[in-house]
Amino acid sequence: MTLHFNRNREKGKRRSLRVKATLAEKHLWQRLRNRQLNGAKFRRQNSVDAFVLDFYCPAGKLAIEVDGGYHLHPDVQDYARTRQRHIEKFGIRFLRFTNEQVLENTEGVLAEIGRALDLP
């Protein structure tokens, strides 16, 4: 099974999601971009097959999802679980945070990401 990153057919979806980013996503991106977290490279709205991840660290094979209130709906939760299982088949690990966690405990979120990447 081949894994495809950032296919052209997902380009419009990725661009739209970047424009419509939540406050929490924007806030976290400001702390992850430009290798600010111990030199780790992150990509924002990176697609894996037909799915778009909020953030992805290729070197650590780590996906980070920031979940808003709409993630509480059962249909959305089912879709997220299916999507995550598909992507995990390729060895990509997931961390999920709520908008509130990112906005109210940014340092704790960054520490957890650092631990997942085994960063000092």
LINDAFEN-V171053 format. One record per residue. RES is the residue in three letters. SS is DSSP state (h for helix, s for strand, l for the rest). Layout:
res=RES ss=SS
res=RES ss=SS
This chain:
res=MET ss=l
res=THR ss=l
res=LEU ss=l
res=HIS ss=l
res=PHE ss=s
res=ASN ss=l
res=ARG ss=l
res=ASN ss=h
res=ARG ss=h
res=GLU ss=h
res=LYS ss=h
res=GLY ss=h
res=LYS ss=h
res=ARG ss=h
res=ARG ss=h
res=SER ss=h
res=LEU ss=h
res=ARG ss=h
res=VAL ss=h
res=LYS ss=l
res=ALA ss=l
res=THR ss=l
res=LEU ss=h
res=ALA ss=h
res=GLU ss=h
res=LYS ss=h
res=HIS ss=h
res=LEU ss=h
res=TRP ss=h
res=GLN ss=h
res=ARG ss=h
res=LEU ss=h
res=ARG ss=h
res=ASN ss=h
res=ARG ss=h
res=GLN ss=l
res=LEU ss=l
res=ASN ss=l
res=GLY ss=l
res=ALA ss=l
res=LYS ss=l
res=PHE ss=l
res=ARG ss=s
res=ARG ss=s
res=GLN ss=s
res=ASN ss=s
res=SER ss=s
res=VAL ss=s
res=ASP ss=l
res=ALA ss=l
res=PHE ss=s
res=VAL ss=s
res=LEU ss=s
res=ASP ss=s
res=PHE ss=s
res=TYR ss=s
res=CYS ss=s
res=PRO ss=l
res=ALA ss=l
res=GLY ss=l
res=LYS ss=l
res=LEU ss=s
res=ALA ss=s
res=ILE ss=s
res=GLU ss=s
res=VAL ss=s
res=ASP ss=s
res=GLY ss=l
res=GLY ss=h
res=TYR ss=h
res=HIS ss=h
res=LEU ss=h
res=HIS ss=l
res=PRO ss=h
res=ASP ss=h
res=VAL ss=h
res=GLN ss=h
res=ASP ss=h
res=TYR ss=h
res=ALA ss=h
res=ARG ss=h
res=THR ss=h
res=ARG ss=h
res=GLN ss=h
res=ARG ss=h
res=HIS ss=h
res=ILE ss=h
res=GLU ss=h
res=LYS ss=l
res=PHE ss=l
res=GLY ss=l
res=ILE ss=l
res=ARG ss=s
res=PHE ss=s
res=LEU ss=s
res=ARG ss=s
res=PHE ss=s
res=THR ss=s
res=ASN ss=h
res=GLU ss=h
res=GLN ss=h
res=VAL ss=h
res=LEU ss=h
res=GLU ss=h
res=ASN ss=l
res=THR ss=h
res=GLU ss=h
res=GLY ss=h
res=VAL ss=h
res=LEU ss=h
res=ALA ss=h
res=GLU ss=h
res=ILE ss=h
res=GLY ss=h
res=ARG ss=h
res=ALA ss=h
res=LEU ss=l
res=ASP ss=l
res=LEU ss=l
res=PRO ss=l
